[in-house]
Amino acid sequence: MKKLIILGDSILKGVTFSSENGRYKLCLPNYDKLDEEGFEVKNFSKMGATIEYGERVLKEELKDSDDDCIVLFEYGGN
C-alpha cells in the first residue's frame, strides 16, 4: 500500500482563523479520496511543532517504509 506521511505545524494540522468567531479553529482534513486511491495517510502535524520534531518523526516512520512512500513536509516561522 502507498503511504503518505504528513509532517508540519498548525497549517497542515488544519488550524485556520475564523473571522466569524474571532478565533482559531480546527478544520480536520478529509482523506477519503486518498484512501480510495490506495493511500495510507498518516498526519503527524501539530500546533507549535518544530522542524526538530518533524525530523525525529520522519526518521522513525521511514524505518518501516518502502519505496511507495510520499512525504509532505511543511514548517513555517512567525
LINTA-V573544 format. One record per run of one state. SS is the DSSP state (H for helix, E for strand, L for the rest). FROM is the first residue (numbers start at 1). TO is the last residue. If there is no record, write none. Layout:
ss-><SS	SS>
from-><FROM	FROM>
to-><TO	TO>
This chain:
ss-><L	E	L	H	L	E	L	E	L	H	L	E	L	H	L	E	L>
from-><1	2	9	10	14	15	19	23	27	32	37	39	44	51	64	69	75>
to-><1	8	9	13	14	18	22	26	31	36	38	43	50	63	68	74	78>
